[in-house]
Amino acid sequence: MSKKITKKGALGRTLRYLKGQLWLVVLAIVCAAGSVLLSLYTTVLIGKAVDCISTDGVDFAAMIPILIRIAVIIPAVALLQWLMYFSTNKITHKTVKQLRGDVFAHLQNLPLAYIDANSHGDIISRVVNDVDAVSEGLLQGFQQLFTGVVTIVGTLVFMISLNWKIALVVVCITPLSFAVAAVISKLCYNKFKEQSAIRGELTGYIDEHIGAQRLVKAFGFEKTAEEEFSEINERLNVCGRRAQFYSALTNPSTRFVNSLVYAGVGIFGALNAVRAVSGGFTVGDLSAFLQYANQYTKPFNEISGVVTELQNALASAARIFALIDEQPESSDENKKILENCDGRVDISGVDFSYTPEKPLIENLDLSVKSGQHIAIVGPTGCGKTTLINLLMRFYDVVDGEIRVSGSPIKELTRNSLRGSFGIVLQETWIFRGTVAENIAYGKPDATIDEIIAAAKAAHAHGFIKRLANGYDTVITGDAELSQGQRQLLSIARIMLSPPPMLILDEATSSIDTRTEMKIQSAFDELMRGRTSFVVAHRLSTIREADCILVMNSGHIVEQGTHTELMRKNGFYAELIRSRQRG
């Protein structure tokens, strides 16, 4: 279980991603400072231009040089602002790219136990929605903070230089803005954190029901699914409304404080201007001071306005870093590579359970010779697929040991171990790409001739040639191919680069009987001389096995050939008879 990520911790870890972009940060700060200071200087010039106007008329000789300077400064400010936005955009996008890359890379190293135990939709939401929220928060945050801080400091300096007494009025009222923002910020963070969690739950629910839409319709579950969705959606709606309500309080609250500042400056400034003697506080100074007061308070409004995005970003960042902190699979460093695998598998005293309170496999012993064909049968939940997971080290045993070619699999690198197995699962996986790319998934450098040969061996060549573009047909979804055709492509992947050992987990369950007979002959050829483990229900795939393991409640209760087990008239014989009756 990963430790809880605080708001401060999430911010600190996000800022660490800026290490390689310090020059861009410096450039953004310099450009922000330059644009703000020039803008403030423009305000001074405007005040001087106002002083060129009197009851006697306009002093154009004094005003024209001022206007020329203003005309030069304005394009310079625009250029500096463009450079600042360019820098902050680049910082944000590079940071988010690296963050998303780190999250996805960590996902590849997480054990299957984590993937199986958590909602896939919630994981997707963290990688997509939460990273996007961080991106939006960073983008607005950088831009507003860089300009805001410089504007606040700069205007304060200029106001003090004009009249320190009036500046003191501004400074005394300012802490109210910070107090209001701090209170509302805490409320926003808690609500946005809750909102991110519910959004992940909603994404998971949608992901599950899109994948099972046929079953939803087949069982008439549409109404119930809609009600369950509405319940989660309503919780998200309520939480979102509260989060937005709290964040919406920030801007009007700070605007109220800022209005007090502006009113104070206006009153005290006007009194000073009226009482001013020659060379004192002029009308132009008052004009400039009012603009400074407005510019001084504006960043508080902008920063308070971006509080919503920042709090949302930090809440999302906390969820992202919680995922990154999940314990990865143990390292393969200093592990040896499995070479020249001869297909021998020895299992001794293996215990395993997904949860400690529910034992599944207990004291399992098995010795498989090189080239043997092992069929694994038993009722649902007896541990057949779990045994496959242990062989592939998708899960590690709790106790005992599994050896392949005489080496304990915990001492082997996972890639070399898994590379020694060819696996075809009952659940097919076809990705977006051409038919040829799907077949060559395990051997990307395969030639088209090798791909075609593998497809022919899997009896997939016929239907592939009937597709619009043959092997170049792009598969985009489930509709283009039937479940059986998708399974044939999965089998063709193994045919392309047959490894020393095979695992077939209900590999022909989605194929019609006629095609299965052809596939079985191809499998017989493929399995010749190779150790193979076949999880199957159909008698045709069991009968010819060298050894049948009969599992029940995590134990091997019987083993032997089909003839031997039928002669025993035990659990296996009853299992076969019940299937024949069914």
C-alpha positions in Angstrom: 0.0 0.0 0.0 1.5 3.3 -1.1 1.8 6.2 1.4 -0.7 9.0 1.3 0.4 11.9 -0.9 -0.2 15.3 0.6 -0.8 18.5 -1.3 2.6 19.8 -0.4 4.3 16.5 -1.4 2.4 16.5 -4.8 3.5 20.1 -5.5 7.2 19.3 -4.6 7.3 16.2 -6.7 5.7 18.0 -9.7 8.3 20.8 -9.5 11.1 18.3 -9.6 10.2 17.7 -13.2 11.4 21.2 -14.0 15.1 20.3 -13.3 16.0 19.8 -16.9 14.1 23.0 -17.9 15.7 25.6 -15.6 16.8 27.8 -18.5 13.2 28.0 -19.7 12.0 28.8 -16.2 14.7 31.6 -16.0 13.7 32.9 -19.4 10.0 33.0 -18.4 10.8 34.8 -15.2 13.0 37.4 -17.0 10.4 37.9 -19.7 7.7 38.3 -17.0 9.7 40.7 -15.0 10.6 42.7 -18.2 7.1 42.9 -19.5 5.6 43.9 -16.1 8.3 46.5 -15.3 7.9 48.1 -18.7 4.1 48.1 -18.3 4.5 49.8 -14.9 6.9 52.3 -16.4 4.2 53.0 -19.1 1.8 54.0 -16.2 4.4 56.5 -15.0 4.7 58.0 -18.5 0.9 58.2 -18.8 0.8 60.1 -15.5 3.4 62.5 -16.8 1.4 62.9 -20.0 -1.6 63.8 -17.9 0.4 66.5 -16.1 1.2 68.0 -19.5 -2.5 69.0 -19.7 -3.5 72.1 -17.7 -6.1 74.8 -17.7 -3.8 76.8 -20.0 -3.8 74.0 -22.6 -1.6 71.0 -23.7 2.1 71.2 -23.6 2.8 69.2 -26.8 6.5 69.8 -26.7 6.7 67.9 -23.4 4.0 65.3 -24.3 5.3 64.1 -27.7 8.6 62.5 -26.4 6.5 60.8 -23.7 4.1 59.4 -26.3 7.1 58.2 -28.5 8.5 56.3 -25.5 5.1 54.7 -24.9 4.9 53.7 -28.5 8.3 51.9 -28.3 7.5 50.2 -25.0 4.2 48.7 -26.0 5.6 46.4 -28.8 8.5 45.4 -26.5 6.0 44.4 -23.8 4.0 42.3 -26.3 7.2 40.5 -27.5 8.3 39.8 -23.9 4.8 38.4 -23.0 4.9 36.2 -26.1 8.3 34.8 -25.1 6.9 34.2 -21.5 3.9 32.3 -22.8 6.1 30.3 -25.2 8.4 29.4 -22.3 5.6 28.4 -19.9 3.8 26.4 -22.6 6.9 24.5 -23.4 7.7 23.9 -19.7 4.1 22.6 -19.1 4.0 20.3 -22.2 7.5 18.8 -21.6 6.7 18.3 -17.9 3.4 16.6 -18.7 5.0 14.5 -21.4 7.6 13.2 -19.0 5.0 12.7 -16.2 2.7 10.7 -18.5 5.7 8.7 -19.8 6.8 7.9 -16.2 3.3 6.8 -15.2 3.0 4.5 -18.2 6.5 3.1 -17.8 5.7 2.3 -14.1 2.5 0.6 -15.2 4.6 -1.8 -17.3 6.6 -2.8 -14.1 3.6 -3.2 -11.8 2.7 -6.8 -10.8 -0.4 -8.2 -12.3 -1.8 -8.4 -8.8 -2.2 -4.7 -8.8 -3.8 -4.6 -12.3 -6.2 -7.4 -11.3 -7.1 -5.8 -8.0 -7.9 -2.3 -9.2 -10.4 -0.9 -11.6 -8.9 -0.5 -15.1 -11.0 2.5 -15.7 -9.6 4.2 -12.6 -6.1 3.5 -13.8 -6.9 4.9 -17.2 -8.4 8.0 -15.6 -5.1 8.6 -13.7 -3.0 8.3 -16.8 -5.3 10.4 -19.0 -7.7 12.7 -17.0 -5.5 13.4 -14.0 -2.5 14.1 -16.2 -4.6 16.5 -18.3 -5.7 18.2 -15.1 -2.1 18.7 -14.0 -1.3 20.1 -17.4 -4.1 22.7 -17.2 -3.2 23.7 -13.7 0.5 24.0 -14.5 -0.2 26.1 -17.6 -2.4 28.6 -15.9 -0.4 28.5 -12.7 3.0 29.3 -14.3 1.7 32.1 -16.4 -0.3 33.8 -13.5 2.4 33.2 -10.8 5.3 34.5 -12.9 3.5 37.7 -13.9 1.5 38.1 -10.7 4.5 38.0 -8.3 6.5 40.5 -10.3 3.4 42.8 -10.7 2.7 42.8 -7.0 6.3 43.6 -6.1 6.8 46.1 -8.9 3.7 48.1 -8.3 4.4 48.2 -4.6 7.9 49.7 -5.3 6.4 52.3 -7.7 3.6 53.2 -5.2 6.1 53.7 -2.4 8.3 55.9 -4.6 5.2 58.1 -5.4 3.7 58.2 -1.9 4.6 55.8 0.9 1.7 56.8 3.1 -0.9 55.8 0.5 1.1 52.7 -0.3 0.9 51.8 3.4 -3.0 51.8 3.1 -2.7 49.3 0.3 -0.3 47.0 2.2 -2.5 47.0 5.4 -5.6 45.9 3.5 -3.8 43.3 1.3 -3.6 40.5 4.0 -7.3 40.1 3.8 -7.0 38.7 0.3 -4.4 36.1 1.5 -6.6 35.0 4.4 -9.7 34.6 2.1 -7.7 32.7 -0.5 -6.1 30.4 2.1 -9.4 29.3 3.6 -11.1 28.7 0.3 -8.0 27.0 -1.2 -8.2 24.3 1.5 -11.9 23.7 0.9 -11.3 23.5 -2.9 -8.4 21.0 -2.6 -10.4 18.5 -0.5 -13.4 18.7 -2.9 -11.3 18.4 -6.0 -9.5 15.4 -4.5 -12.8 13.7 -3.9 -14.0 14.7 -7.4 -10.9 13.0 -9.0 -11.6 9.8 -7.1 -15.3 9.7 -8.2 -14.3 10.5 -11.8 -12.0 7.5 -11.7 -14.8 5.3 -10.4 -17.1 6.6 -13.2 -14.5 5.9 -15.8 -14.0 2.4 -14.5 -17.8 1.7 -14.6 -18.0 3.0 -18.2 -15.0 0.9 -19.3 -16.5 -2.2 -17.8 -19.9 -1.8 -19.4 -18.6 -0.9 -22.8 -16.5 -4.0 -22.8 -19.6 -6.1 -21.7 -22.2 -4.4 -23.8 -23.4 -7.6 -25.4 -24.0 -9.2 -22.1 -25.7 -6.1 -20.8 -28.2 -6.2 -23.7 -28.5 -10.0 -23.6 -29.6 -10.0 -19.9 -31.7 -6.9 -20.2 -29.5 -5.0 -17.8 -29.7 -1.6 -19.5 -32.1 -0.1 -17.0 -30.1 -1.3 -14.0 -26.8 -0.2 -15.6 -28.3 3.3 -16.2 -29.5 3.5 -12.6 -26.1 2.5 -11.3 -24.4 5.0 -13.6 -26.8 7.7 -12.6 -26.0 7.1 -8.9 -22.2 7.5 -9.5 -22.8 10.4 -11.9 -25.0 12.2 -9.3 -22.3 11.8 -6.6 -19.8 13.4 -9.1 -22.3 16.1 -9.9 -22.8 17.0 -6.2 -19.1 16.9 -5.4 -18.3 19.0 -8.6 -20.9 21.6 -7.7 -19.5 22.0 -4.2 -16.0 22.2 -5.5 -17.0 24.8 -8.1 -19.0 26.7 -5.4 -16.0 27.0 -3.1 -13.7 28.0 -5.9 -16.3 30.5 -7.2 -16.2 32.2 -3.8 -12.5 33.2 -4.2 -12.8 35.7 -7.0 -15.7 37.8 -5.7 -14.2 37.7 -2.2 -10.8 39.0 -3.3 -12.5 41.5 -5.6 -14.3 42.9 -2.6 -11.0 43.3 -0.8 -9.5 44.9 -3.9 -12.3 47.3 -4.2 -11.6 48.4 -0.6 -8.0 49.0 -1.7 -9.0 51.0 -4.7 -11.4 53.1 -2.7 -8.8 53.8 0.0 -6.3 54.8 -2.7 -8.8 57.1 -4.3 -9.8 58.9 -1.1 -6.3 59.4 0.3 -4.9 60.1 -3.1 -7.5 62.8 -3.9 -7.0 64.4 -0.5 -3.2 64.5 -1.1 -3.7 65.9 -4.7 -6.0 68.7 -3.5 -3.6 69.7 -0.7 -0.5 69.4 -2.9 1.6 72.4 -3.5 3.9 72.9 -6.5 6.1 69.8 -6.9 3.9 67.7 -4.6 1.4 64.9 -5.3 -0.1 65.9 -8.7 -3.2 64.8 -10.6 -0.9 62.8 -12.9 0.5 61.0 -9.8 -3.0 60.3 -8.6 -3.9 58.9 -12.0 -0.8 56.7 -12.0 -1.4 55.6 -8.4 -4.9 54.5 -9.2 -3.7 52.5 -12.1 -1.0 51.0 -9.8 -3.6 50.1 -7.2 -5.6 48.4 -10.0 -2.5 46.6 -11.3 -1.5 45.7 -7.8 -4.8 44.0 -7.0 -5.3 42.4 -10.4 -2.8 39.6 -9.8 -4.7 38.6 -6.6 -7.9 38.3 -8.7 -6.0 36.3 -11.4 -4.2 34.1 -8.9 -7.5 33.5 -7.0 -9.2 32.7 -10.3 -6.6 30.0 -11.0 -6.9 28.5 -7.6 -9.6 26.2 -8.9 -7.2 24.7 -11.6 -4.3 24.6 -9.2 -6.2 22.7 -6.5 -7.6 20.3 -9.1 -4.1 19.8 -10.5 -2.6 19.1 -7.1 -5.4 16.6 -6.2 -4.8 14.9 -9.6 -1.1 14.9 -9.1 -1.5 13.2 -5.7 -3.4 10.4 -7.4 -0.7 10.1 -10.1 2.1 9.9 -7.6 0.2 7.4 -5.5 0.1 5.1 -8.6 3.8 5.8 -9.2 4.6 4.8 -5.6 2.9 1.4 -5.9 5.5 -1.3 -5.4 6.8 -2.6 -8.8 7.8 -6.2 -9.6 11.0 -7.3 -7.9 14.1 -6.3 -10.0 15.6 -8.8 -12.4 19.1 -7.4 -11.7 21.7 -10.1 -11.2 19.2 -12.7 -12.4 20.4 -15.1 -15.0 19.0 -15.5 -18.5 17.3 -18.8 -19.4 19.2 -20.2 -22.3 18.8 -23.5 -24.2 15.6 -24.3 -22.5 14.9 -28.1 -22.7 11.3 -27.8 -21.5 11.7 -29.6 -18.1 9.4 -28.2 -15.4 9.5 -29.3 -11.8 7.0 -28.0 -9.2 7.7 -28.9 -5.5 5.7 -28.0 -2.4 4.1 -24.9 -4.0 1.5 -22.9 -2.0 -0.3 -19.9 -3.4 -3.3 -17.7 -2.6 -4.5 -14.4 -3.9 -5.5 -13.4 -0.4 -4.0 -14.8 2.8 -7.4 -15.7 4.2 -8.4 -17.8 1.2 -5.8 -20.6 0.4 -6.0 -21.8 -3.2 -3.1 -24.0 -4.2 -1.5 -26.0 -1.4 1.5 -28.3 -1.4 1.5 -28.8 -5.2 4.0 -31.2 -6.7 4.5 -31.9 -10.4 7.4 -33.1 -12.6 7.1 -32.6 -16.3 9.6 -34.1 -18.7 10.9 -32.4 -21.8 8.4 -32.6 -24.7 5.5 -33.9 -22.6 2.0 -32.8 -23.4 0.2 -32.0 -20.2 -3.6 -31.4 -20.1 -5.0 -29.6 -17.0 -8.7 -30.2 -16.2 -11.0 -29.5 -13.3 -14.0 -27.5 -12.3 -14.1 -23.7 -12.4 -12.0 -22.1 -9.7 -9.9 -25.2 -9.1 -6.6 -23.4 -9.9 -6.0 -24.2 -13.6 -5.3 -20.7 -14.8 -3.6 -19.9 -11.5 -1.0 -22.6 -12.2 -0.4 -21.0 -15.6 0.1 -17.6 -13.9 2.7 -19.2 -11.6 4.6 -20.8 -14.4 4.8 -17.5 -16.3 5.7 -15.6 -13.0 2.7 -13.3 -13.4 2.4 -14.1 -9.7 5.1 -15.5 -7.4 4.5 -18.5 -5.2 4.0 -18.0 -1.5 6.0 -21.1 -0.6 7.7 -23.9 -2.5 9.6 -23.7 -5.8 9.1 -24.0 -9.5 12.1 -25.0 -11.7 12.5 -24.7 -15.5 15.4 -26.6 -17.1 16.7 -27.2 -13.5 16.8 -23.5 -12.6 14.5 -21.9 -10.0 12.3 -19.4 -11.9 12.9 -16.8 -9.2 16.5 -16.8 -10.2 15.7 -16.2 -13.9 14.9 -12.9 -15.7 11.2 -12.6 -16.4 11.8 -11.8 -20.1 13.9 -14.9 -20.7 11.4 -17.1 -18.8 8.4 -15.8 -20.5 10.2 -15.8 -23.9 10.5 -19.6 -23.5 6.7 -19.9 -23.4 4.3 -19.4 -26.3 0.9 -18.6 -24.8 -2.6 -18.5 -26.4 -5.3 -17.4 -24.0 -9.1 -17.8 -24.2 -9.5 -14.0 -24.1 -8.1 -12.7 -27.4 -6.3 -9.4 -27.7 -6.1 -7.7 -31.0 -4.7 -4.2 -31.2 -5.4 -1.4 -33.7 -3.1 -2.1 -36.6 -2.9 -4.3 -39.7 -3.5 -8.0 -39.7 0.2 -8.5 -40.5 1.3 -6.4 -37.6 -1.0 -8.3 -35.2 0.4 -11.6 -36.3 4.0 -10.3 -36.0 3.5 -8.9 -32.5 6.0 -11.2 -31.0 8.4 -11.0 -33.9 8.2 -7.4 -35.4 11.0 -8.1 -37.9 9.2 -11.1 -39.5 9.0 -11.1 -43.3 5.6 -11.2 -45.0 6.4 -14.7 -46.2 6.9 -15.8 -42.6 3.7 -14.1 -41.6 1.7 -15.8 -44.4 3.2 -19.2 -43.5 2.2 -18.8 -39.8 -1.3 -17.8 -40.9 -1.6 -20.8 -43.1 -0.4 -23.1 -40.3 -3.1 -21.5 -38.1 -5.8 -21.9 -40.8 -6.2 -18.1 -40.8 -4.9 -17.5 -44.4 -8.3 -18.1 -46.0 -10.4 -15.5 -44.1 -7.5 -13.0 -44.2 -7.4 -13.1 -48.0 -11.1 -12.4 -48.1 -10.6 -9.2 -46.1 -10.7 -5.9 -48.1 -6.9 -5.4 -48.1 -5.8 -8.9 -47.1 -2.8 -8.8 -44.7 -2.8 -4.9 -44.9 -6.3 -4.6 -43.6 -6.4 -2.3 -40.6 -8.3 -3.7 -37.6 -9.9 -0.9 -35.6 -12.4 -2.7 -33.4 -14.3 -5.9 -32.6 -16.8 -5.6 -35.5 -14.4 -6.4 -38.3 -13.5 -10.0 -37.1 -15.5 -12.7 -35.4 -14.3 -14.0 -32.0 -13.1 -17.2 -33.8 -11.1 -15.2 -36.4 -9.5 -13.1 -33.6 -8.5 -16.4 -31.9 -7.0 -17.7 -35.1 -4.8 -14.6 -35.3 -3.7 -15.2 -31.7 -2.7 -18.7 -32.7 -0.9 -17.5 -35.8 1.3 -15.3 -33.5 2.6 -18.5 -31.8 3.0 -20.3 -35.1 5.3 -17.4 -36.3 8.0 -18.1 -33.7 7.4 -21.3 -31.8 9.2 -21.3 -28.4 10.4 -24.4 -26.4 7.2 -24.5 -24.3 3.6 -23.8 -25.0 0.6 -22.8 -22.9 -2.8 -23.1 -24.4 -5.5 -21.8 -22.1 -8.8 -22.8 -23.8 -7.1 -21.7 -27.1 -9.7 -23.3 -29.4 -12.8 -22.5 -27.3 -14.1 -19.9 -29.8 -13.6 -22.0 -32.9 -16.1 -24.2 -34.6 -15.6 -28.0 -34.5 -14.4 -28.3 -38.2 -11.8 -25.5 -37.8 -10.8 -26.9 -34.4 -9.9 -30.2 -36.1 -7.6 -28.4 -38.5 -6.1 -26.3 -35.7 -5.6 -29.4 -33.5 -3.5 -31.0 -36.3 -1.5 -27.8 -36.5 -1.0 -27.8 -32.7 0.0 -31.4 -32.8 2.7 -30.5 -35.3 3.7 -27.4 -33.2 3.8 -29.4 -29.9 5.9 -32.2 -31.3 9.1 -32.2 -29.2 7.9 -29.2 -27.1 6.6 -29.2 -23.6 3.0 -28.0 -23.6 0.4 -27.2 -21.0 -3.2 -27.2 -22.2 -6.1 -26.0 -20.1 -9.1 -27.5 -21.9 -12.7 -28.6 -21.5 -13.2 -30.4 -24.8 -12.5 -34.1 -24.7 -10.8 -33.9 -28.1 -8.0 -31.7 -26.7 -7.5 -33.9 -23.6 -7.6 -37.5 -24.9 -4.2 -37.5 -26.6 -2.3 -35.9 -23.7 0.8 -37.7 -22.3 -0.4 -36.8 -18.8 -3.7 -35.3 -17.5 -3.6 -33.3 -14.3 -7.0 -33.3 -12.6 -7.2 -30.4 -10.2 -9.8 -29.7 -7.6 -9.6 -26.9 -4.9 -6.0 -26.2 -5.7 -4.8 -29.8 -5.5 -3.9 -32.4 -8.1 -6.3 -35.1 -7.1 -5.5 -37.4 -10.0 -3.0 -37.7 -12.8 -2.4 -40.1 -15.7 -3.5 -40.8 -19.3 -7.1 -40.6 -20.3 -7.4 -44.4 -20.4 -5.8 -44.8 -17.0 -8.0 -42.2 -15.4 -11.2 -43.5 -16.9 -10.3 -47.0 -15.7 -9.9 -45.6 -12.1 -13.5 -44.4 -12.3 -12.7 -41.5 -10.0 -13.1 -37.7 -10.1 -11.9 -37.4 -13.7 -14.3 -40.1 -15.0 -17.2 -38.4 -13.3 -16.1 -35.0 -14.7 -16.0 -36.4 -18.2 -19.4 -38.1 -17.8 -21.0 -34.9 -16.5 -19.7 -33.0 -19.5 -21.0 -35.6 -21.9 -24.4 -35.5 -20.2 -24.3 -31.6 -20.4 
